[in-house]
Amino acid sequence: MKPDLFIYPYKWDERRPYQDGMLLFVPEYYQEHVAFGRLRLEQVFENQNPVYVEFCSGNGEWIIERALENPDVNWIAVEKQFRRAKQIFSKAKRAGLKNLFIVTGEALTFTRYYLNDSAITKTFVNFPDPWPKDRHAKHRLIQAPFAKELSRILIPNEKSLFVTDHPTYAQQMIAVMQEDEAFTASHPKPYFITDRENYGSSYFKNLWNRLGRTIHYIEYVNGS
Ligand SMILES: C[S@@+](CC[C@H](N)C(=O)[O-])C[C@H]1O[C@@H](n2cnc3c(N)ncnc32)[C@H](O)[C@@H]1O
């Protein structure tokens, strides 16, 4: 499919999950996700390579670089804003990537209904929206239900990484993951590090680096 043809595949009142090759549309305000069935990732990628997922991919800078550098890994980008998913799609096309599957949809919904148990080798959440006001904190992605889904989809002893510049959200991520009995912190208290060699760049990582913000890398192993 050419990037120009990457348009919403249905009208709002006809919304449904829709897959076109390496693209999946996961509709919002929709109750029938179960009927679509969970993805058979060996069929999607046509190989049995490990699958790494990045949630909240934004314009895709980080995951496109990773997919190019690691052709023996299958990558899934999950981004709820259609406009940004389209940017990822255009970049993937230009780069000729065959190992990137792009999901236009909400992270918890996609994880819960479209990924099988123990199907994923690593997950990454890079700079998720911090929802800094207290009254908006309920919208943050990293909460107990999402942690539960991460432990279900991750292969035992594999890892989940969260990256944020936002100190309050970092503390929430740590509290959520400490509370989930399936996970163990990779780093000793305070359970984060502030540098990770060769991590790669993203729009927001570059922005917060320029502004001198501390980056928190919070990693948990799926196994206690
Ligand atoms: C602050 S941006 C970070 C983008 C990118 N990771 C980066 O580092 O440049 C957060 C992105 O997450 C997306 N997002 C927020 N909540 C989401 C959710 N629940 N599911 C999927 N994407 C989400 C937003 O649309 C936005 O593109």
The ligand as an SDF file (V2000), in Angstrom:
LIG
                    3D

 27 29  0  0  0  0  0  0  0  0999 V2000
    4.8250   12.1170   24.3350 C   0  0  0  0  0  0  0  0  0  0  0  0
    4.5330   11.1970   22.8630 S   0  0  0  0  0  0  0  0  0  0  0  0
    6.0160   10.1850   22.7380 C   0  0  0  0  0  0  0  0  0  0  0  0
    6.2330    9.6830   21.3500 C   0  0  0  0  0  0  0  0  0  0  0  0
    7.5070    8.8570   21.1400 C   0  0  0  0  0  0  0  0  0  0  0  0
    7.5230    7.6720   21.9430 N   0  0  0  0  0  0  0  0  0  0  0  0
    8.7290    9.6930   21.4080 C   0  0  0  0  0  0  0  0  0  0  0  0
    9.4720    9.3620   22.3450 O   0  0  0  0  0  0  0  0  0  0  0  0
    8.9510   10.6640   20.6760 O   0  0  0  0  0  0  0  0  0  0  0  0
    3.3250   10.0340   23.3950 C   0  0  0  0  0  0  0  0  0  0  0  0
    2.6520    9.2990   22.2500 C   0  0  0  0  0  0  0  0  0  0  0  0
    1.8690    8.2580   22.7910 O   0  0  0  0  0  0  0  0  0  0  0  0
    0.6230    8.1870   22.1100 C   0  0  0  0  0  0  0  0  0  0  0  0
   -0.3060    7.5790   23.0640 N   0  0  0  0  0  0  0  0  0  0  0  0
   -0.7470    8.1400   24.2120 C   0  0  0  0  0  0  0  0  0  0  0  0
   -1.5390    7.2910   24.8790 N   0  0  0  0  0  0  0  0  0  0  0  0
   -1.5870    6.1560   24.1250 C   0  0  0  0  0  0  0  0  0  0  0  0
   -2.2350    4.9210   24.2870 C   0  0  0  0  0  0  0  0  0  0  0  0
   -2.9890    4.6850   25.3630 N   0  0  0  0  0  0  0  0  0  0  0  0
   -2.0880    3.9870   23.3350 N   0  0  0  0  0  0  0  0  0  0  0  0
   -1.3130    4.2280   22.2350 C   0  0  0  0  0  0  0  0  0  0  0  0
   -0.6770    5.3920   22.0330 N   0  0  0  0  0  0  0  0  0  0  0  0
   -0.8020    6.3460   22.9670 C   0  0  0  0  0  0  0  0  0  0  0  0
    0.3180    9.6300   21.7520 C   0  0  0  0  0  0  0  0  0  0  0  0
   -0.5760    9.7150   20.6750 O   0  0  0  0  0  0  0  0  0  0  0  0
    1.7100   10.1530   21.4140 C   0  0  0  0  0  0  0  0  0  0  0  0
    2.0050    9.9610   20.0510 O   0  0  0  0  0  0  0  0  0  0  0  0
  1  2  1  0
  2  3  1  0
  2 10  1  0
  3  4  1  0
  4  5  1  0
  5  6  1  0
  5  7  1  0
  7  8  2  0
  7  9  1  0
 10 11  1  0
 11 12  1  0
 11 26  1  0
 12 13  1  0
 13 14  1  0
 13 24  1  0
 14 15  1  0
 14 23  1  0
 15 16  2  0
 16 17  1  0
 17 18  1  0
 17 23  2  0
 18 19  1  0
 18 20  2  0
 20 21  1  0
 21 22  2  0
 22 23  1  0
 24 25  1  0
 24 26  1  0
 26 27  1  0
M  CHG  2   2   1   9  -1
M  END
$$$$
